[in-house]
Amino acid sequence: MVKPPVRGRSIAGAVAGFVLRVARESIPRTQAAMAEALGVDLGTMQGWESGAGRSRT
């Protein structure tokens, strides 16, 4: 039986967040440094990596 996604986190979001984290760590950069480089808030960066962003379907 397939479990439904955790509230606020889709499977695609989890995969994209994982890929983002792996890419960031390969540089290497902290979440804070990457957020600054991208011009976003640290909370936004953390949300992206955790897959907690809102789905746009």
N, C-alpha and C positions, 0 to 999 in steps of 0.2 A: 504494500500500500504506500502510495506517495504522500508525504506530508505536505500540507500547504506551506507557502513561504511564511517566514516570521513576519509579523506585522511591520509594515514600512520597509520591507527588504525583499526585493524580488531575486530570483535565481540569477537573472542577467545582471542585476546590480551587484550581487555578491561576486560574480566572476569579474566584472569590470573593475570593481574595487580592489580585488586581489591582483589583477594585472597592473593597475595603477600603483599599488604598493610595491610590487616586485620591480617595476620600472624605476620608481623613486629610490628604492634601496640600492639599485644597481649603479646609481650615479656616484656616490651615495649622498643623500640629503635627508634631513629630518623633515617631519611633517611641517614644522614651522617655517623652515627655509624654503621648502617647495611651495607652500602657500604664499609666501612673500614673493617668490619668483613669478608666480602665476597671477599675483595681484588679487588674491582672495583671502578671506578670513580663515584662520586656523580651523574653526568649527566647520567651515565648508569643506576644507580638505579632509578632515576627519570623517565627515558625512559621506563624502565620495568614496573613501577607502572602506568604510563599513558597509556601504551599499544602502545607507539609510535615506538616500535622496528620494524624492517623489517620482513615481513612475509617470511617464508622459504618454500613456496609451489611450 
